[in-house]
Amino acid sequence: MRNGHGVIHDVNEGETTTLTAPGTGRPKTRYRYNYAIFATSGFTKEAQDYALAHQISLIDLSAPDFAVLRNLVQSAADKIHAALEAAPAGEQPKVHQLRAYLRGPLLDMYAEDAYLPDQFRRPLDGLAQALRTRSKLGLVLAFPAAPFVLGLASNDLYGFVNYAREHPTHAVRVRRLAQSASHPVWELRSAEHPDVYALRFSLPERVESWIVEQDEGMPSRTRYVKRSMLSTMTLYWMDGEHAQTFQLRYEPGELRVAG
């Protein structure tokens, strides 16, 4: 958490007065970057408090909905570790080399020195292919009207995308699921066609409690989350070089708690 805060503080406080080109008189575009940390085993209370203080998004991947993604990464990591243990010390690639190689197919960032032996390339190629396909992983990032990023798990990713393409702005119903979990889990469905898709996300407990405590006049947790945090979510979908924007909105009374 501290490292993330330090990095994003340095980036956002960087020099911004440089002109786009000599003589244009136009300042360089300034962006404000935010930091998100993903975890597969939840976050400690101390980490949640620190993240809240510095507006760092916490995305918990420990929910059952993310099992496919976790298993995929775990399988690739196990194969990499086995290859490392079997390779002579002088032939073991560094972590930065593995990362550089994986960035190639994922981000089209091919490094000249990213060569790896076959035993390391194969699991990374399989991981990259599965991540690029995205058909079963179903991870979507959403940006609500709050200083948080949400990781949404979809039971049918392309079912959601195809529906959202036809309805780029549509009303959703959101409910807090009554299930035994280490953290609250919420579910979104189309208000008009609830069987087309389901999106789920979780909030670390202290994060959700902090949201509620910001308005002492709101006795209901769900009413406050509806009104202040989740009234609108913006999602971006990259289709080649083109970014599509979807907005999920509530209507009054659409949020409910499952019994």
N, C-alpha and C positions, 0 to 999 in steps of 0.2 A: 504494500500500500504506500509506504513512504517513498519507495523508488518511483512508483507511478506518479505520485504528486510532484516529485522533483522534476521528472522528465517533462510533464505537461506544463508546469510552471515556467520552465526554461523556454519551451517552445512558444507559449502564448505571450511571454514578455520579450520576445525577440524584436529586433529592429524592424520597423514597418514604414519608414519614411522613404525607402528606396523607390525611385520612379520606375515604371514599367519599361521605359526606354528613354535614352537621353533626348531631351528637348520636348518630350510629350507633355510634361506638366501634370501627368496623372499619377497619383500614388499607387503603389502596388496594392493589390487586393489583400485585405487582412482577413484571416480566418481565425475563429476561436475553436481550438481543439479540446475535446473531452476525452477522458480516459475510462476504459471499462476493463474489469478483471473478471475472467471466467474461472469457475472452480467446479470440480466434480465431487467435492466432499463438503460443500457448504463453507460458511465463513464464521470465524469466531466473533464474539460480541465486540471485542476490541477492534477488530478489523472493520466491522460494520460501523462503529462509532467514528473511526478515523475516516472512512469513506464518506459518511454523511457530512462530516465537517468540511471536507474538501471536494464535495460533489463528484465523487468517483462512482461510476455505475458498477453494481455487483450483479453478475449474471450467474445464477446457480444452475449447474447442469446435472445435479444429483437426482432430479425428479425422474420417475420411470419413463416419461415421454422422451427423454434424451438417451435412452439406453442404446439405441442403434448407433448414435454418434460416439458415445463413450466406448462401446465395444470395438468400433472400427479403429479408433485411435489406439486403444489398448492392444489390439492385435498387431498393428504396425509397430508399436513401441516394443512389444515382446520380441518380434522378429529382428528389430534393430539391435536390441540388447544381446540377443543370442549371437548375432553376427559379430558384434564387438568383442564378445568373450572368446569367440573362436579365432579372431584375427590376431596376428602378431602385433605387439605393441606399436611398432613403427608403421603399421598399415591401418591403424584405427583412425577414422576421420574425426575431426573436431565437431562439436555441436554446431558451430557457425557454418560449417560446410554442409551439414545435413539440412539446415534451415535454408541456406542459399540454393541448394538443389531443389527443395520443395517449392520455393517461391517461383521457380521457372514455370511449371505447368499451371500453378494456381494464379499467379499474378502477371504472367508474361515478363518476368524479371529474370532473364537467363544470365547467370554470371559465368565469365570465361573460365574461372578456376573451380567450377562446381562439379568437376568430374568425381564420380564415385564408382567403386567396384560393383559388380552385378549384385552381390549379396546385400548391398545397402540400397541399391537403386530399386530393386523389385518391390520391397514393401512400401517405399515412398511413392513409387509410380501407382501402386494399387490404391494407396490412401488418396493421392491427388485425383485419380480417376473417379473414385467414389464421391469425393467432395465436390468435384465439378459437376457430376451428374445430378446430385442433390435430390433425386427422386424419392429416396426413403429417409433422408436425414431430417428434412422438415424444419430446419432452424431459420427463423426470420427475425431480423432486428427491427424493433418498433421504437418510435420516438414520441412519447407522450408530451403533454404540455407541463413538463416538470423536468428538473435537472437529473433525469435518469434515462438510461437506455434499457429496454426490456428485450429479453431473448424469448421469442415465442416458439413453441414446439407445435408442429402441425401434424395431424393424423393423415392428411392428404395434401401435400405441398402444392402440387399442380392443380388440384381441385380448388384450393384457395386462390392461386394466381389466376387461373382462367376465369373464375367468378369475379375477381377484383378487376380484371381487364374490362369486363363488361359493365361492372359497377364500381368505377374507381373511387367514388365516395358513397358509402352506404352505412346505414345504421346497424349497430351490433347489440347483442345482448351479452352482458357480462355477469358472471356469478362466481362467488367464492365457493369452491368445492368443499364439501364436508367429507374430508378423508384424513386418515391418519398419515401425517407426513411431518418432516422436521421443519417445515416452513409452509406458509399459506400458498395455496395454488388457486389460480383464477382461470376461468375459461371464457373465451369469446366465440360467439356464433353469429351468423347473419340473422338479423331480426326478421327478415322476410323469408329467408330460405335456410332455416337452422340446420338442416341435414346435409348441406353442401360441404361444409368444412367445420373444423373445430381447432381453435388455437389456444394453447395453454401457456401460462407464464407463472413464475413464482416471485415472491418478494421476501427477502430475508426479514425475519420477524422484527428486528429493531428498526429496519427501514420502514416497514409498514406502520409500526407504532409511532415513529417520528412523524410520518405523514399525518396521522390522526391527531397527534398532539398539537399540530400547528393551528388548529381551530377548536378552541375549548367550547365554543357554542354549538358544535356539531356532535350530538350524543351518539350518532350511528356511524360506525366505521365505514360501512358500505356506502352511505350517502355522501360522506366526505370524499372518499376515493373517487366516486362517480363524478362529483362536481368539480373537484380541484385537480385531480391527477389524470383521470382517464376519460375526460369528456371528448377528447380527440386524440387519436394516435395516427402518426404518419409513418408509412412504410415505403421503402424504396426497393424496386426490383430491377436489377440490371439485365437487360435483354441485348446482349452484344455490347455495343457502344452506347446504347440508348437506355436512359434511366427512366423507369415509369414510377409514378407517385400514386399511392393509394392512401385514402383517409378513412378511418373507421370512427364512426361517431355514435354517441348514445342519444337516445330520446329520453325525456324524463320518465323515471319509473322503470327503465329497462334493466337496471342493476338489481340483482336479488341474491340472497344467500341461499344456497341449497341446504335443505334440511337433512 
